[in-house]
Amino acid sequence: PYMVAWMAEVLELAPEDRVLEVGTGSGYSAAVLGRLGDAVYTVERHASLAHGAGRVLMRLGYDNVHVRHGDGSLGWPEHAPFDAIMVSAGGPRVPAALRDQLNSGGRLVMPVGPAVGSQLLVRERRAPTGDFSREELGSVRFVPLVGEEGF
């Protein structure tokens, strides 16, 4: 819960924000994001987790959270652009596909580093010019981001 709260905080969500989450897991993070933003689109690579989280979120009334089974490293381009993107898996770099789906002024938070060992939690912001700035927030350890633009 601490890491979810920290990542949600550094996303600086506003009530009108559209959010992409990569790595649905149980759906806990998606539920938190669903309370903070307007709409959440969450992608999970494990079908059983995606379906289970989708059922739980629906039963709990999170109508603004949409769950999809797929390659999260590619995002969910059909619903882009997003004001915020939260990636709950560490990758070798921020995937270009996710950067492309970030709105002007948008924020992305993701662990970057090796598949095993310590990673850096980074926040990237997309300027109106399309350029990105990066802040290093601290050392973390996450599961590897598996997919076309991951490991």
C-alpha positions as a Markdown table, in Angstrom:
| # | Residue | x | y | z |
|---|---|---|---|---|
| 1 | Pro | 0.0 | 0.0 | 0.0 |
| 2 | Tyr | 2.8 | 2.4 | 0.7 |
| 3 | Met | 4.3 | 2.2 | -2.7 |
| 4 | Val | 0.9 | 2.6 | -4.4 |
| 5 | Ala | 0.3 | 5.7 | -2.3 |
| 6 | Trp | 3.7 | 7.1 | -3.1 |
| 7 | Met | 3.4 | 6.5 | -6.8 |
| 8 | Ala | -0.1 | 7.9 | -6.9 |
| 9 | Glu | 1.0 | 11.0 | -5.0 |
| 10 | Val | 3.9 | 11.8 | -7.4 |
| 11 | Leu | 1.5 | 11.4 | -10.3 |
| 12 | Glu | -0.2 | 14.6 | -9.0 |
| 13 | Leu | -3.6 | 13.4 | -10.2 |
| 14 | Ala | -6.5 | 15.8 | -10.7 |
| 15 | Pro | -10.2 | 14.6 | -10.6 |
| 16 | Glu | -10.5 | 15.1 | -14.4 |
| 17 | Asp | -7.4 | 13.0 | -15.3 |
| 18 | Arg | -7.4 | 10.0 | -17.6 |
| 19 | Val | -4.9 | 7.4 | -16.2 |
| 20 | Leu | -3.2 | 4.4 | -17.7 |
| 21 | Glu | -1.9 | 1.7 | -15.3 |
| 22 | Val | 0.4 | -1.0 | -16.4 |
| 23 | Gly | 0.3 | -4.1 | -14.2 |
| 24 | Thr | -3.2 | -4.5 | -12.8 |
| 25 | Gly | -2.4 | -7.3 | -10.4 |
| 26 | Ser | -5.2 | -7.6 | -7.9 |
| 27 | Gly | -6.8 | -4.3 | -8.9 |
| 28 | Tyr | -5.9 | -2.5 | -5.7 |
| 29 | Ser | -3.8 | 0.2 | -7.4 |
| 30 | Ala | -6.5 | 0.7 | -10.1 |
| 31 | Ala | -9.1 | 1.2 | -7.4 |
| 32 | Val | -7.0 | 3.8 | -5.7 |
| 33 | Leu | -6.4 | 5.6 | -9.0 |
| 34 | Gly | -10.1 | 5.3 | -9.8 |
| 35 | Arg | -10.9 | 7.3 | -6.6 |
| 36 | Leu | -8.3 | 10.0 | -7.6 |
| 37 | Gly | -8.9 | 10.4 | -11.3 |
| 38 | Asp | -11.7 | 10.4 | -13.8 |
| 39 | Ala | -11.1 | 7.3 | -15.8 |
| 40 | Val | -8.5 | 4.5 | -15.4 |
| 41 | Tyr | -7.4 | 2.1 | -18.1 |
| 42 | Thr | -5.3 | -0.8 | -16.6 |
| 43 | Val | -3.5 | -3.5 | -18.6 |
| 44 | Glu | -2.4 | -6.8 | -17.1 |
| 45 | Arg | -0.3 | -9.5 | -19.0 |
| 46 | His | -1.7 | -12.4 | -16.9 |
| 47 | Ala | -5.2 | -13.3 | -18.1 |
| 48 | Ser | -6.3 | -14.8 | -14.7 |
| 49 | Leu | -5.2 | -11.6 | -12.9 |
| 50 | Ala | -6.9 | -9.3 | -15.4 |
| 51 | His | -10.2 | -11.2 | -15.3 |
| 52 | Gly | -10.1 | -11.5 | -11.5 |
| 53 | Ala | -9.4 | -7.9 | -11.0 |
| 54 | Gly | -12.0 | -6.9 | -13.5 |
| 55 | Arg | -14.7 | -8.9 | -11.7 |
| 56 | Val | -13.8 | -7.5 | -8.3 |
| 57 | Leu | -13.6 | -3.9 | -9.5 |
| 58 | Met | -17.0 | -4.3 | -11.2 |
| 59 | Arg | -18.6 | -5.9 | -8.1 |
| 60 | Leu | -17.2 | -3.0 | -6.0 |
| 61 | Gly | -18.7 | -0.4 | -8.3 |
| 62 | Tyr | -15.6 | 1.0 | -10.0 |
| 63 | Asp | -17.4 | 1.8 | -13.2 |
| 64 | Asn | -14.6 | 4.2 | -14.2 |
| 65 | Val | -11.9 | 1.5 | -14.2 |
| 66 | His | -11.4 | -0.5 | -17.4 |
| 67 | Val | -9.3 | -3.7 | -17.3 |
| 68 | Arg | -7.7 | -5.3 | -20.3 |
| 69 | His | -5.5 | -8.4 | -20.7 |
| 70 | Gly | -2.5 | -7.6 | -22.9 |
| 71 | Asp | 1.0 | -6.3 | -23.2 |
| 72 | Gly | 1.2 | -3.4 | -20.9 |
| 73 | Ser | 4.5 | -2.2 | -22.3 |
| 74 | Leu | 2.5 | -1.1 | -25.4 |
| 75 | Gly | -0.1 | 0.7 | -23.3 |
| 76 | Trp | -3.7 | 1.1 | -24.5 |
| 77 | Pro | -3.4 | 3.4 | -27.6 |
| 78 | Glu | -7.1 | 3.2 | -28.4 |
| 79 | His | -7.8 | 5.3 | -25.3 |
| 80 | Ala | -4.8 | 7.6 | -25.4 |
| 81 | Pro | -3.8 | 10.2 | -24.7 |
| 82 | Phe | -3.5 | 9.9 | -20.9 |
| 83 | Asp | -2.8 | 12.6 | -18.3 |
| 84 | Ala | -0.9 | 10.1 | -16.1 |
| 85 | Ile | 0.7 | 6.7 | -16.5 |
| 86 | Met | 1.7 | 4.5 | -13.6 |
| 87 | Val | 3.8 | 1.4 | -14.4 |
| 88 | Ser | 4.0 | -1.2 | -11.6 |
| 89 | Ala | 6.9 | -3.2 | -13.2 |
| 90 | Gly | 10.5 | -2.3 | -13.8 |
| 91 | Gly | 11.8 | -2.0 | -17.3 |
| 92 | Pro | 15.2 | -1.3 | -18.9 |
| 93 | Arg | 13.8 | 2.1 | -20.1 |
| 94 | Val | 10.5 | 3.9 | -20.4 |
| 95 | Pro | 8.8 | 2.3 | -23.4 |
| 96 | Ala | 8.4 | 4.6 | -26.4 |
| 97 | Ala | 4.8 | 3.4 | -26.8 |
| 98 | Leu | 4.0 | 4.7 | -23.3 |
| 99 | Arg | 5.7 | 8.1 | -23.9 |
| 100 | Asp | 3.7 | 8.4 | -27.1 |
| 101 | Gln | 0.4 | 8.0 | -25.2 |
| 102 | Leu | 1.2 | 10.7 | -22.6 |
| 103 | Asn | -0.7 | 13.9 | -23.0 |
| 104 | Ser | 1.0 | 17.3 | -23.1 |
| 105 | Gly | 1.6 | 18.2 | -19.5 |
| 106 | Gly | 1.3 | 14.5 | -18.5 |
| 107 | Arg | 3.2 | 12.6 | -15.9 |
| 108 | Leu | 4.6 | 9.0 | -16.0 |
| 109 | Val | 6.0 | 7.1 | -13.0 |
| 110 | Met | 7.9 | 3.9 | -13.5 |
| 111 | Pro | 10.8 | 1.9 | -12.1 |
| 112 | Val | 13.7 | 1.8 | -14.5 |
| 113 | Gly | 16.7 | -0.5 | -14.3 |
| 114 | Pro | 17.7 | -4.2 | -14.4 |
| 115 | Ala | 15.2 | -7.1 | -14.3 |
| 116 | Val | 16.8 | -8.3 | -11.0 |
| 117 | Gly | 18.1 | -6.0 | -8.3 |
| 118 | Ser | 17.6 | -2.3 | -7.5 |
| 119 | Gln | 15.9 | 0.0 | -9.9 |
| 120 | Leu | 15.2 | 3.8 | -9.9 |
| 121 | Leu | 11.7 | 5.1 | -9.6 |
| 122 | Val | 11.5 | 7.9 | -12.2 |
| 123 | Arg | 8.9 | 10.5 | -13.0 |
| 124 | Glu | 8.8 | 11.9 | -16.5 |
| 125 | Arg | 6.8 | 14.9 | -17.6 |
| 126 | Arg | 5.8 | 15.8 | -21.1 |
| 127 | Ala | 6.2 | 19.5 | -21.9 |
| 128 | Pro | 3.8 | 21.2 | -24.4 |
| 129 | Thr | 6.8 | 21.1 | -26.8 |
| 130 | Gly | 6.7 | 17.3 | -26.7 |
| 131 | Asp | 10.1 | 17.2 | -24.8 |
| 132 | Phe | 10.4 | 15.1 | -21.7 |
| 133 | Ser | 12.0 | 15.9 | -18.3 |
| 134 | Arg | 13.0 | 13.3 | -15.8 |
| 135 | Glu | 13.3 | 13.2 | -12.0 |
| 136 | Glu | 14.8 | 10.3 | -10.1 |
| 137 | Leu | 12.7 | 9.7 | -7.0 |
| 138 | Gly | 14.4 | 6.8 | -5.2 |
| 139 | Ser | 15.6 | 3.3 | -5.2 |
| 140 | Val | 13.0 | 0.5 | -5.6 |
| 141 | Arg | 12.6 | -3.2 | -6.5 |
| 142 | Phe | 9.7 | -4.3 | -8.8 |
| 143 | Val | 9.0 | -7.4 | -10.9 |
| 144 | Pro | 10.3 | -7.1 | -14.4 |
| 145 | Leu | 8.2 | -5.4 | -17.1 |
| 146 | Val | 7.6 | -8.3 | -19.6 |
| 147 | Gly | 6.6 | -7.5 | -23.1 |
| 148 | Glu | 7.6 | -6.1 | -26.5 |
| 149 | Glu | 9.1 | -2.9 | -24.9 |
| 150 | Gly | 10.2 | -4.5 | -21.7 |
| 151 | Phe | 12.4 | -7.5 | -20.9 |
